[in-house]
Amino acid sequence: MNSRTLAALLAFAISSFPASGVAPPGAEIWRNPGDITSRDLYYGPGGKKHSPAGGFFFVKEDLEGSSPKFTIKDKNGVQWKVKLGPEAQPETAATRLAWGVGYFADEDYLVPYLRVLEMPAKLHRGQSLITPDGYMLNARLERHLEGRKKLGNWLWRDNPFYGSREFNGLRIVMALLDNWDLKDSNNAIYEEKHEGGRQEYVVADMGATFGAPGFAHPTSKSRNNFKEYSRSKFITQVTPDYVDFSAPARPAIVRWVDPPDYIKRLKLRWISRRVPREDARWMGRLLARLSRRQISDAFRAAGYSPAEVEGFSSAVERRIAELNAL
């Protein structure tokens, strides 16, 4: 092996290890939630006062991501980003559960029956989900917050919180939700001008949740699928010091039709591996403070049927019990 090849291999090996740093002053990835039992998981981080007011008008289409999205404005002038399709319901529930134990989340609300005026005659995506009169079912509305500015994306492998209990707790929460789409582009750093420029590190897209732990085939199994979520494995291995979780799991082999994406997703698997056992216990204790009512409220807010609320809530409670048995 020549020196150039050896140097390349060493560089690759070094890049495979997550990097850590020191969080800048005022930056947070988690905030002590205080009395978890008092948190309202029906209305979530925005509370009832920030819920949609109605009287919606179309502003523009958003072509980012894989789900149909567009921006609307309500009668009070507040802007909302609408997401349609299979990610709308699980994302609404996921943001509430993550926020319930101290993680930052977008202010999402599920509107079961939404009408938007002045819709264009044709959208690039999701046209079949909208009637000619602008009606749509199960729309997720994400509130645009004044004074909140997106600074960019943060990286799972290289962020100021790597190695901390709070960062490891976030890894566990993502596994709890079966979030397999943990691309860096789904993370955001927000600057809160109203709070002295404080920075929040957020998983800003939690739509690929509550289904199989990996990118499954057919895609309908990958998210918003109670059968897949309830039967998928949560904890895959326990040692005296570490815990391995399933999500994000290896994609279905049929996904090899897109080799670059397949390989990219394989490289995400480390996020749920070798999580310190003590940190898993810490997160288990926090999650255990959520009542059955609060967990159910998260799914009720997402527009699930009573049977689905019962099923998803029971599955989440079983996973929390696994953490607390470590």
C-alpha positions in Angstrom: 0.0 0.0 0.0 1.5 3.3 -1.0 1.6 6.4 1.2 -1.1 8.2 -0.8 -3.5 5.3 -0.4 -2.7 5.1 3.3 -3.3 8.8 3.8 -6.6 8.6 2.1 -7.7 5.7 4.3 -6.7 7.5 7.4 -8.5 10.6 6.4 -11.7 8.6 5.7 -11.4 6.8 9.1 -11.0 10.1 10.9 -14.0 11.6 9.1 -16.1 8.7 10.2 -15.9 9.7 13.9 -18.3 12.4 15.2 -16.6 15.6 16.2 -17.4 17.5 19.3 -17.0 21.1 20.3 -18.0 23.7 22.8 -21.5 25.2 22.6 -21.4 29.0 22.0 -22.9 31.1 24.8 -26.7 31.2 24.6 -26.9 28.1 22.3 -29.2 25.2 23.5 -30.2 21.8 22.2 -32.4 21.1 25.2 -34.0 23.1 27.9 -35.1 21.8 31.3 -38.9 21.3 30.9 -39.5 21.8 34.6 -42.8 20.1 35.6 -43.3 17.8 32.6 -46.7 16.7 34.0 -48.1 20.2 33.4 -47.1 20.4 29.7 -50.0 20.6 27.3 -49.3 18.1 24.6 -52.5 18.7 22.8 -51.6 22.3 21.7 -47.8 21.7 21.9 -45.0 24.3 22.1 -47.2 27.1 20.6 -50.0 26.6 23.0 -53.6 27.3 22.4 -53.0 31.0 21.9 -50.8 30.4 18.8 -53.3 27.9 17.1 -54.5 28.8 13.6 -57.1 31.6 13.5 -58.7 30.8 10.1 -59.3 32.9 7.1 -56.4 31.5 5.0 -55.1 32.8 1.7 -52.4 31.3 -0.5 -49.0 33.0 -0.6 -46.5 30.7 -2.4 -45.5 27.2 -3.1 -42.5 25.5 -1.3 -40.6 22.9 -3.3 -38.2 21.8 -0.6 -38.4 18.2 0.7 -40.5 15.4 -0.5 -43.9 16.4 0.8 -46.3 18.9 -0.9 -45.9 22.2 0.9 -46.9 25.8 0.5 -47.1 29.0 2.5 -50.4 30.6 3.5 -51.5 33.7 5.5 -54.4 33.8 8.0 -56.8 36.7 8.8 -54.4 38.0 11.4 -51.5 38.2 9.0 -49.7 35.2 10.5 -47.9 33.1 7.9 -48.1 29.3 8.0 -46.3 26.5 6.1 -48.8 23.8 5.1 -47.6 20.2 4.6 -49.9 17.7 3.0 -49.6 13.9 2.6 -48.5 11.0 4.9 -46.0 13.1 7.0 -48.5 15.6 8.3 -50.1 13.6 11.1 -46.9 11.9 12.5 -44.9 15.1 12.5 -47.6 16.8 14.5 -47.5 14.1 17.2 -43.7 13.8 17.1 -43.1 17.5 17.7 -45.2 17.3 20.8 -43.5 14.3 22.3 -40.0 15.7 21.7 -41.1 19.1 23.2 -42.7 17.4 26.1 -39.3 16.3 27.5 -37.4 19.5 26.8 -36.4 19.5 23.1 -37.1 22.5 20.8 -39.7 21.9 18.1 -41.7 23.9 15.5 -45.2 25.1 16.4 -47.2 22.6 14.4 -51.0 22.2 14.3 -53.0 19.6 12.4 -56.1 21.1 10.7 -58.4 18.1 9.8 -60.4 20.2 7.2 -58.6 23.2 5.8 -59.8 25.6 3.2 -57.4 28.1 1.5 -58.6 30.9 -0.7 -56.9 32.1 -3.9 -55.2 28.8 -4.6 -53.4 28.7 -8.0 -55.0 26.6 -10.7 -52.2 24.1 -10.5 -49.4 23.3 -8.0 -46.2 21.4 -8.8 -47.0 18.9 -6.1 -50.0 17.7 -4.2 -52.7 18.9 -6.6 -54.7 15.7 -6.2 -54.9 16.4 -2.4 -56.7 19.7 -3.0 -60.2 20.2 -4.3 -60.9 22.9 -6.9 -62.4 25.0 -4.1 -59.2 24.9 -2.1 -60.3 22.2 0.5 -57.8 19.7 1.9 -57.8 17.0 4.6 -55.3 16.6 7.5 -53.1 19.6 6.7 -50.2 20.3 9.0 -49.7 24.0 9.7 -46.3 25.2 10.9 -46.4 28.7 12.4 -43.9 31.3 11.2 -42.6 33.0 14.3 -41.7 36.7 14.1 -38.2 37.4 15.5 -37.0 33.8 14.7 -34.4 33.6 12.1 -32.9 30.4 10.6 -29.1 30.6 10.6 -28.5 27.3 8.9 -28.4 23.5 9.5 -26.5 21.7 12.2 -24.7 18.4 11.7 -25.2 15.2 13.6 -21.5 14.3 13.3 -20.2 17.8 14.0 -22.0 20.0 16.5 -21.2 21.7 19.8 -23.3 19.3 21.9 -21.9 16.0 20.7 -21.2 13.7 23.6 -23.5 15.6 26.1 -26.3 13.9 27.9 -28.7 16.2 26.1 -27.5 15.3 22.7 -27.6 11.6 23.5 -31.1 12.1 24.8 -32.2 13.6 21.4 -30.7 10.5 19.7 -33.0 8.3 21.9 -36.1 10.4 21.3 -35.5 10.1 17.5 -35.3 6.3 18.0 -38.4 6.3 20.1 -40.3 7.9 17.2 -38.7 5.6 14.6 -37.3 8.7 12.8 -35.1 7.2 10.1 -34.8 10.4 8.0 -32.1 12.0 10.1 -30.4 14.0 7.3 -28.5 17.1 8.3 -30.7 19.1 6.1 -33.7 18.3 8.4 -31.9 20.1 11.3 -32.1 23.8 11.9 -30.4 26.4 14.0 -32.8 29.2 14.9 -31.8 32.6 16.4 -34.4 34.0 18.7 -34.1 37.8 18.5 -36.7 38.3 21.3 -34.4 36.4 23.7 -31.2 38.2 23.1 -30.1 36.2 20.1 -30.3 32.8 21.8 -29.8 29.9 19.4 -31.9 26.8 19.4 -30.7 23.6 17.7 -33.8 21.8 16.4 -34.8 18.7 14.4 -37.0 20.7 12.2 -38.5 17.8 10.1 -40.0 14.9 12.0 -42.3 13.6 9.3 -40.7 10.3 8.7 -41.9 8.9 12.0 -44.3 6.3 13.6 -43.7 3.6 10.9 -40.8 1.2 10.1 -37.4 2.2 11.6 -35.9 2.5 8.1 -36.8 3.6 4.6 -39.1 0.6 3.9 -40.8 -0.7 0.7 -43.4 0.2 -0.1 -42.9 3.7 1.2 -46.3 3.6 3.0 -44.7 1.4 5.6 -42.0 4.0 6.3 -44.2 6.6 8.2 -47.6 7.0 9.7 -48.1 3.2 9.9 -49.2 1.8 13.2 -48.7 -1.8 12.2 -45.1 -1.2 11.3 -44.4 1.0 14.3 -46.0 -1.4 16.8 -44.1 -4.4 15.6 -40.7 -2.8 15.0 -37.9 -3.4 17.5 -36.9 -0.4 19.6 -33.8 -1.5 21.5 -31.6 -3.9 19.6 -28.6 -4.5 22.0 -27.7 -3.7 25.6 -24.2 -3.9 27.1 -23.1 -2.8 30.6 -22.2 0.6 29.2 -24.1 1.2 25.9 -27.5 0.7 24.3 -28.2 0.3 20.6 -31.5 1.3 19.1 -33.1 0.3 15.8 -33.9 3.6 14.1 -32.5 4.8 11.8 -32.2 1.3 10.4 -30.8 -0.1 7.2 -33.0 0.9 4.2 -34.9 -1.8 2.3 -32.6 -3.4 -0.2 -34.9 -2.3 -3.0 -33.8 1.3 -2.2 -30.4 0.3 -3.8 -32.0 1.7 -7.0 -30.6 5.0 -5.8 -27.1 3.9 -4.6 -25.9 7.4 -3.4 -29.0 7.8 -1.3 -28.8 4.2 0.0 -25.2 4.7 1.1 -26.0 8.0 2.7 -28.7 6.5 4.8 -26.5 3.6 5.8 -24.1 6.2 7.2 -26.9 7.5 9.5 -27.1 4.3 11.5 -24.4 5.3 13.9 -26.8 7.9 15.4 -28.7 5.2 17.3 -25.7 3.1 18.2 -23.5 3.0 21.3 -25.7 5.5 23.3 -24.4 5.6 26.9 -26.6 3.5 29.1 -26.8 6.1 31.8 -28.0 8.7 29.3 -30.7 6.2 28.2 -31.8 5.8 31.8 -31.9 9.6 32.2 -34.1 10.0 29.1 -36.3 7.1 30.3 -37.0 8.9 33.6 -38.0 12.1 31.8 -40.3 10.2 29.4 -41.9 8.3 32.2 -43.1 11.6 33.7 -45.4 12.0 30.7 -48.9 10.7 31.6 -50.9 8.5 29.4 -53.3 11.4 28.9 -50.4 13.6 27.7 -49.2 11.0 25.2 -52.7 10.4 24.0 -53.2 14.2 23.6 -50.2 14.3 21.2 -51.9 11.8 18.9 -55.3 13.3 19.3 -53.9 16.6 18.2 -52.6 14.9 15.1 -56.1 13.9 14.0 -55.9 10.2 14.7 -59.0 8.1 15.3 -59.7 6.9 18.9 -58.4 3.4 18.0 -55.2 4.8 16.5 -54.7 7.1 19.5 -55.0 4.1 21.8 -52.7 2.0 19.7 -49.9 4.5 19.2 -50.0 5.6 22.8 -49.7 2.0 24.1 -46.7 1.4 21.7 -45.0 4.6 23.0 -45.5 3.6 26.6 -44.0 0.1 25.9 -40.9 1.8 24.6 -40.6 4.1 27.5 -40.9 1.0 29.8 -38.0 -0.6 27.9 -35.9 2.4 28.7 -36.7 2.3 32.3 -35.9 -1.4 32.5 -32.3 -0.8 31.6 
